[in-house]
Amino acid sequence: MGRKPKQQPGEDAVAMDMVAAKSKKQELAIQRIEEEYGDGQPYERLRLENEIRFYRQQMGESLIETGKRLKRIKANEEHGGFLQVLENLNMAARSAQYAMTAAEKFGNTPTLAHLDSSKIKALTVLDDDSIQALEDGKEAAGVTRDKIEMMSVRELREALRKENRKQEKALKAQEDAIARKEEKINELERRLRYQEPPAREQLAAVALEPLKKKLFEHLLQAQFHLDEAVNAAAAAQKVEGATFPQLQEWAKAHYGQLAPIGELFEELDQALNNCGPDKPENGEQGGRVCTGIMLNG
């Protein structure tokens, strides 16, 4: 007697499995939110609403605490339920998003959490690395934690916008320079296309262009980052209350990193100043100097 063919699950069974999987995924998401933002008490929507009302009356810490509770409500409630909570709190969706973003970015930065809530909102535009740098007392986006405390909200926003424009300008200059190099390569390729056969020097010129582009791009990036390092060193000297021994120790901690940079600079200087073909041709000596490339003047 042959084996009965295995029956395929019906549509109802498949649908039930999908619902169960979705429910399990939602439970795990809620569990993660509760573990990260919970306060040891069971979830109660009304209690969290009342606590949000309290924290909204406080300073920056309350913005973060408000965000933590909103994230819990958003995880536990359906979309309509979350919107109903915002309506109950007379809270705009934009304000709620600011609070939840503040909880994500500043939940583990106890020093920055003491800032005014308006300053925390302004700082939400920064990435996590910049925020951590500020928490550690370092400079980020052209400002320091001490400087932020002395600034008005308007001054802080303008400083962040100024730094953003500076970064955009530097990036655009780099992109424009690369675009010009690429256009020069394309022009050379168009000219060579109509020459049969192309001269060896012309082929060499085409091959050298992308290398020139690569060299120029890296030099431009190195210059930009060295400028930023100089600015950081200058900012360190202006830190209020810093003593001479403190600054000396701070400088020594970073000075050792200059040695390999200096060695690389000398190596690049030598490579450019002694640029020549690997194999001399027609009796010429190798190691000829590349015209116009002299880092030492």
C-alpha positions as CSV (number, residue, x, y, z in Angstrom):
1,M,0.0,0.0,0.0
2,G,1.5,3.3,-1.1
3,R,2.2,6.2,1.2
4,K,-0.4,9.0,1.4
5,P,0.8,12.2,-0.2
6,K,1.7,14.8,2.4
7,Q,-1.0,17.4,2.7
8,Q,0.0,21.0,2.2
9,P,-1.1,23.4,5.0
10,G,-4.3,25.3,4.2
11,E,-4.6,29.0,3.8
12,D,-6.1,29.4,7.3
13,A,-3.1,27.6,8.8
14,V,-0.6,29.8,6.9
15,A,-2.4,32.9,7.9
16,M,-2.4,31.9,11.6
17,D,1.3,31.1,11.4
18,M,1.9,34.6,10.0
19,V,-0.1,36.2,12.7
20,A,1.8,34.2,15.4
21,A,5.2,35.2,13.9
22,K,4.1,38.9,13.7
23,S,2.9,38.8,17.4
24,K,6.2,37.1,18.5
25,K,8.2,39.8,16.7
26,Q,6.2,42.5,18.3
27,E,6.7,40.9,21.8
28,L,10.5,40.8,21.2
29,A,10.5,44.5,20.2
30,I,8.5,45.4,23.3
31,Q,10.8,43.4,25.5
32,R,13.9,45.2,24.1
33,I,12.3,48.6,24.6
34,E,11.3,47.7,28.2
35,E,14.8,46.4,29.0
36,E,16.4,49.5,27.6
37,Y,14.0,52.2,28.8
38,G,12.0,50.5,31.6
39,D,12.0,51.7,35.2
40,G,11.3,48.4,36.9
41,Q,7.5,48.9,37.0
42,P,5.0,47.3,34.7
43,Y,3.8,49.1,31.7
44,E,0.9,51.4,32.5
45,R,-0.1,53.9,29.8
46,L,-1.8,56.4,32.2
47,R,1.1,56.5,34.6
48,L,3.6,57.1,31.9
49,E,1.4,60.0,30.5
50,N,1.4,61.6,34.0
51,E,5.1,61.2,34.3
52,I,5.6,62.8,30.9
53,R,3.6,65.8,32.0
54,F,5.9,66.1,35.0
55,Y,9.2,65.8,33.0
56,R,8.1,68.2,30.3
57,Q,8.2,70.9,32.9
58,Q,11.8,70.3,33.8
59,M,15.1,71.0,31.8
60,G,17.2,68.9,29.5
61,E,17.0,65.7,31.6
62,S,13.3,65.8,31.4
63,L,13.4,65.9,27.7
64,I,15.4,62.7,27.7
65,E,13.1,61.1,30.3
66,T,10.1,62.2,28.2
67,G,11.6,60.6,25.2
68,K,12.2,57.3,27.1
69,R,8.6,57.1,28.1
70,L,7.4,58.0,24.6
71,K,9.5,55.2,23.1
72,R,7.9,52.7,25.5
73,I,4.4,53.9,24.6
74,K,5.2,53.8,20.9
75,A,6.5,50.3,21.2
76,N,3.5,49.0,23.3
77,E,0.7,50.8,21.6
78,E,-0.7,50.5,18.1
79,H,-0.1,53.5,15.8
80,G,-3.5,55.0,16.6
81,G,-2.9,54.5,20.4
82,F,0.4,56.5,20.2
83,L,-1.3,59.3,18.3
84,Q,-4.0,59.3,21.0
85,V,-1.4,59.7,23.7
86,L,0.1,62.7,21.9
87,E,-3.3,64.2,21.7
88,N,-4.0,63.6,25.4
89,L,-0.7,65.3,26.2
90,N,-1.4,68.1,23.7
91,M,2.0,67.3,22.3
92,A,3.0,67.9,18.7
93,A,4.5,64.9,16.8
94,R,7.6,67.0,16.0
95,S,8.2,67.6,19.7
96,A,7.7,63.9,20.5
97,Q,10.3,63.0,17.8
98,Y,12.7,65.5,19.3
99,A,12.3,63.9,22.8
100,M,12.7,60.3,21.5
101,T,15.8,61.3,19.5
102,A,17.2,63.0,22.6
103,A,16.6,59.7,24.6
104,E,18.5,57.8,21.9
105,K,21.5,60.2,21.6
106,F,21.8,61.6,25.1
107,G,20.5,58.7,27.3
108,N,24.1,57.7,28.2
109,T,25.6,61.2,28.5
110,P,25.0,62.3,32.1
111,T,27.0,65.6,31.7
112,L,25.3,66.8,28.5
113,A,21.9,65.7,29.9
114,H,22.1,68.7,32.3
115,L,22.0,71.2,29.4
116,D,18.9,73.2,28.7
117,S,16.4,71.2,26.6
118,S,16.6,73.7,23.8
119,K,20.3,73.2,23.5
120,I,19.9,69.4,23.6
121,K,17.4,69.8,20.7
122,A,19.9,71.8,18.8
123,L,22.6,69.2,19.4
124,T,20.4,66.3,18.1
125,V,21.8,67.1,14.6
126,L,25.2,65.8,15.6
127,D,26.2,62.2,15.0
128,D,26.9,59.8,17.9
129,D,30.7,60.2,17.7
130,S,30.5,64.0,18.0
131,I,28.1,63.7,20.9
132,Q,30.4,61.3,22.7
133,A,33.4,63.6,22.1
134,L,31.5,66.5,23.7
135,E,30.6,64.3,26.7
136,D,34.3,63.4,27.1
137,G,35.2,67.1,27.2
138,K,36.6,67.2,23.6
139,E,35.7,69.6,20.8
140,A,33.2,68.6,18.1
141,A,31.5,70.5,15.4
142,G,33.6,73.6,16.4
143,V,32.3,73.7,20.0
144,T,33.1,72.3,23.4
145,R,30.9,71.3,26.3
146,D,32.0,74.4,28.3
147,K,31.5,76.7,25.4
148,I,28.0,75.3,24.8
149,E,27.1,76.0,28.5
150,M,28.1,79.7,28.0
151,M,26.3,80.1,24.6
152,S,22.8,81.1,24.1
153,V,20.6,78.7,22.1
154,R,20.8,81.1,19.1
155,E,24.6,81.2,19.3
156,L,24.8,77.4,19.5
157,R,22.6,76.9,16.5
158,E,24.5,79.5,14.5
159,A,27.8,77.8,15.5
160,L,26.5,74.4,14.4
161,R,25.2,75.9,11.1
162,K,28.6,77.6,10.5
163,E,30.5,74.4,11.1
164,N,28.1,72.5,8.7
165,R,28.6,75.1,6.0
166,K,32.4,74.8,6.5
167,Q,32.2,71.1,6.1
168,E,30.0,71.4,3.0
169,K,32.3,74.0,1.5
170,A,35.3,71.8,2.0
171,L,33.5,68.8,0.6
172,K,32.3,70.8,-2.4
173,A,35.8,72.1,-3.1
174,Q,37.2,68.6,-3.0
175,E,34.4,67.3,-5.3
176,D,34.9,70.2,-7.7
177,A,38.6,69.5,-7.9
178,I,38.0,65.8,-8.6
179,A,35.4,66.7,-11.2
180,R,38.0,69.0,-13.0
181,K,40.5,66.2,-13.0
182,E,38.0,63.7,-14.4
183,E,37.0,66.2,-17.2
184,K,40.7,66.5,-18.1
185,I,41.0,62.7,-18.3
186,N,37.8,62.6,-20.5
187,E,39.2,65.3,-22.8
188,L,42.5,63.4,-23.2
189,E,40.6,60.2,-24.0
190,R,38.5,62.1,-26.6
191,R,41.6,63.5,-28.3
192,L,43.4,60.2,-28.3
193,R,40.4,58.5,-29.8
194,Y,41.1,60.2,-33.2
195,Q,44.8,59.5,-33.3
196,E,46.1,56.3,-34.9
197,P,48.3,55.1,-33.4
198,P,48.6,57.3,-30.3
199,A,52.1,58.3,-29.2
200,R,53.6,56.5,-26.1
201,E,53.8,59.8,-24.3
202,Q,50.1,60.4,-24.9
203,L,49.2,57.0,-23.6
204,A,51.4,57.7,-20.6
205,A,49.7,61.1,-20.0
206,V,46.3,59.3,-19.9
207,A,47.7,56.7,-17.5
208,L,49.2,59.4,-15.2
209,E,46.0,61.5,-14.9
210,P,44.0,59.1,-12.6
211,L,47.2,58.8,-10.4
212,K,47.5,62.6,-10.3
213,K,43.8,62.7,-9.3
214,K,44.4,60.2,-6.5
215,L,47.4,62.0,-5.2
216,F,45.6,65.4,-5.3
217,E,42.6,63.9,-3.5
218,H,44.6,62.4,-0.6
219,L,46.7,65.6,-0.2
220,L,43.6,67.7,0.0
221,Q,42.1,65.4,2.6
222,A,45.3,65.4,4.6
223,Q,45.5,69.2,4.5
224,F,41.9,69.4,5.7
225,H,42.4,67.0,8.6
226,L,45.7,68.7,9.6
227,D,43.8,72.0,9.7
228,E,41.2,70.5,12.0
229,A,44.0,69.1,14.2
230,V,45.6,72.6,14.5
231,N,42.2,74.0,15.4
232,A,41.8,71.4,18.1
233,A,45.2,72.2,19.6
234,A,44.3,75.9,19.6
235,A,41.0,75.2,21.3
236,A,42.8,73.2,24.0
237,Q,44.8,76.3,25.0
238,K,41.6,78.3,25.5
239,V,39.9,75.8,27.8
240,E,39.1,77.8,30.9
241,G,40.8,76.6,34.1
242,A,43.4,74.4,32.3
243,T,46.9,74.7,33.9
244,F,50.2,74.6,32.1
245,P,51.1,71.1,33.3
246,Q,47.7,69.9,32.2
247,L,48.2,71.3,28.7
248,Q,51.7,69.9,28.6
249,E,50.5,66.5,29.5
250,W,47.7,66.7,27.0
251,A,50.1,67.8,24.2
252,K,52.6,65.0,25.0
253,A,49.9,62.4,24.8
254,H,49.3,63.4,21.2
255,Y,52.8,64.5,20.2
256,G,54.1,61.0,19.7
257,Q,51.6,60.6,16.8
258,L,53.5,63.3,14.8
259,A,56.6,61.1,14.3
260,P,55.0,58.7,11.7
261,I,53.3,61.7,10.0
262,G,56.7,63.4,9.7
263,E,58.3,60.2,8.3
264,L,55.5,59.8,5.7
265,F,55.9,63.5,4.7
266,E,59.6,63.0,4.2
267,E,59.0,59.8,2.2
268,L,56.4,61.6,0.0
269,D,58.7,64.6,-0.4
270,Q,61.5,62.3,-1.6
271,A,59.3,60.3,-3.9
272,L,58.0,63.4,-5.6
273,N,61.3,65.2,-5.9
274,N,63.0,62.0,-7.2
275,C,60.2,61.0,-9.5
276,G,61.5,59.3,-12.7
277,P,60.9,56.2,-14.8
278,D,61.9,52.9,-13.3
279,K,63.9,51.8,-16.4
280,P,66.1,54.4,-18.1
281,E,65.5,54.6,-21.9
282,N,67.9,55.6,-24.7
283,G,70.8,55.8,-22.3
284,E,69.1,58.4,-20.1
285,Q,69.7,58.3,-16.3
286,G,66.8,57.2,-14.1
287,G,65.6,59.2,-11.1
288,R,64.8,62.4,-13.0
289,V,63.1,65.2,-11.0
290,C,59.4,65.7,-11.8
291,T,59.1,69.2,-13.1
292,G,57.2,71.6,-10.8
293,I,56.8,69.2,-7.9
294,M,59.0,70.3,-5.0
295,L,57.5,70.1,-1.5
296,N,60.5,71.8,0.1
297,G,60.3,74.8,-2.2
